[in-house]
Amino acid sequence: MPKAKSYALTLVDYEASRVIGQPFVHFAAANVTSTHLKHGENLEKTQW
């Protein structure tokens, strides 16, 4: 989407519905304005 001002991302696990009875949303991020992710630009689980 070349003219988008920002993006929204979700990670939905539809296979979880077999276990918990509904899809499970692992995360949602909104208003993401970057067009790329730099190498190593992430957080370790101990940094949350």
Backbone as CSV, one residue per row, in Angstrom:
resi,resn,N_x,N_y,N_z,CA_x,CA_y,CA_z,C_x,C_y,C_z
1,MET,0.829,-1.158,0.000,0.000,0.000,0.000,0.887,1.239,0.000
2,PRO,1.262,1.694,-1.119,2.243,2.771,-1.209,1.829,4.086,-0.559
3,LYS,0.556,4.394,-0.485,0.130,5.682,0.078,-0.375,5.574,1.517
4,ALA,-0.200,4.435,2.138,-0.651,4.265,3.521,0.196,5.113,4.460
5,LYS,-0.448,5.731,5.446,0.276,6.539,6.434,0.791,5.680,7.582
6,SER,0.104,4.586,7.848,0.540,3.665,8.892,-0.108,2.308,8.634
7,TYR,0.341,1.320,9.382,-0.153,-0.035,9.244,-0.612,-0.554,10.599
8,ALA,-1.440,-1.590,10.560,-1.827,-2.315,11.763,-1.490,-3.788,11.524
9,LEU,-0.947,-4.435,12.540,-0.553,-5.837,12.440,-1.232,-6.634,13.540
10,THR,-1.672,-7.838,13.213,-2.200,-8.742,14.228,-1.673,-10.146,13.953
11,LEU,-1.517,-10.907,15.013,-1.172,-12.316,14.879,-2.290,-13.097,15.552
12,VAL,-3.134,-13.709,14.739,-4.294,-14.446,15.239,-4.057,-15.929,14.994
13,ASP,-4.211,-16.714,16.045,-4.006,-18.159,15.981,-5.372,-18.837,15.884
14,TYR,-5.796,-19.155,14.668,-7.103,-19.778,14.464,-7.114,-21.236,14.909
15,GLU,-5.966,-21.871,14.962,-5.910,-23.259,15.412,-6.166,-23.381,16.908
16,ALA,-6.010,-22.295,17.647,-6.266,-22.325,19.090,-7.738,-22.563,19.391
17,SER,-8.610,-22.322,18.426,-10.041,-22.505,18.670,-10.377,-23.953,19.001
18,ARG,-9.543,-24.884,18.563,-9.766,-26.289,18.934,-9.530,-26.506,20.420
19,VAL,-8.685,-25.679,21.035,-8.324,-25.843,22.441,-9.146,-24.924,23.339
20,ILE,-9.258,-23.642,22.975,-9.924,-22.674,23.856,-11.300,-22.242,23.363
21,GLY,-11.733,-22.765,22.219,-13.069,-22.477,21.733,-13.204,-21.216,20.899
22,GLN,-12.114,-20.517,20.683,-12.137,-19.304,19.855,-10.723,-18.998,19.398
23,PRO,-10.571,-18.213,18.341,-9.223,-17.816,17.918,-8.528,-17.014,19.020
24,PHE,-7.211,-17.152,19.111,-6.432,-16.453,20.132,-5.596,-15.366,19.466
25,VAL,-5.707,-14.127,19.950,-4.909,-13.016,19.433,-3.625,-12.950,20.247
26,HIS,-2.493,-13.263,19.616,-1.209,-13.237,20.303,-0.717,-11.811,20.498
27,PHE,-0.893,-10.974,19.478,-0.545,-9.562,19.633,-1.245,-8.735,18.571
28,ALA,-1.350,-7.451,18.865,-1.871,-6.475,17.904,-1.013,-5.225,18.027
29,ALA,-0.664,-4.635,16.905,0.113,-3.394,16.888,-0.572,-2.446,15.912
30,ALA,-0.742,-1.210,16.326,-1.419,-0.229,15.480,-0.550,1.007,15.303
31,ASN,-0.826,1.747,14.263,-0.131,2.992,13.958,1.362,2.759,13.721
32,VAL,1.691,1.683,13.035,3.077,1.378,12.686,3.424,2.222,11.461
33,THR,4.352,3.144,11.619,4.658,4.071,10.533,5.915,3.702,9.755
34,SER,6.705,2.786,10.248,7.942,2.399,9.562,7.633,1.498,8.375
35,THR,8.471,1.550,7.381,8.292,0.678,6.221,9.224,-0.525,6.252
36,HIS,10.119,-0.581,7.245,11.032,-1.711,7.352,11.488,-1.866,8.806
37,LEU,12.043,-3.021,9.097,12.571,-3.329,10.423,14.071,-3.517,10.283
38,LYS,14.828,-2.767,11.050,16.283,-2.883,10.983,16.732,-4.223,11.552
39,HIS,17.845,-4.727,11.045,18.401,-5.984,11.537,18.665,-5.870,13.037
40,GLY,18.156,-6.819,13.804,18.372,-6.825,15.247,17.448,-5.895,16.016
41,GLU,16.470,-5.291,15.351,15.566,-4.363,16.023,14.388,-5.146,16.604
42,ASN,14.652,-5.767,17.720,13.630,-6.522,18.417,13.968,-6.541,19.897
43,LEU,13.083,-7.083,20.698,13.309,-7.164,22.138,13.394,-8.624,22.550
44,GLU,14.320,-8.918,23.414,14.376,-10.246,24.006,13.216,-10.372,24.987
45,LYS,12.785,-11.588,25.288,11.634,-11.755,26.171,11.877,-11.187,27.567
46,THR,13.127,-11.023,27.966,13.412,-10.446,29.283,13.337,-8.921,29.271
47,GLN,13.201,-8.294,28.091,13.157,-6.840,27.985,11.735,-6.287,27.889
48,TRP,10.719,-7.124,27.899,9.360,-6.634,27.763,9.034,-5.849,28.978
